[in-house]
């Protein structure tokens, strides 16, 4: 059996920095997934069990409802979590990846 070179998949997988990258990436993905699942299921729960709250006006005398505001907030939250992941991936994760690849050369 041959020794794995520094750039082989086995060597990269054994690299402690690669293990740290995987752990951080998986942790961030799990946190953002939980945030979105709780948000979406919470909204669906409100739709199913408290329609009156969502149908009530946001401000007395106006037609905009609380449900519209909550749905809009959910869309903004979706965009914010996506932007957060992209920012972290493009800064921290890419820097770690470059360092891992650089170690392999």
Buried (B, 14 or more C-beta within 10 A) or exposed (E): EEEEEEEEEEBBEEBEEBEEBEEBBEEBEEEBEEBBEEBEEEBEEBBEEEEEEBEEEEEEEEEEBBBBEBBEEBEEBBEEBEEBBEEBBEEBBEEBBEBBEEBBE
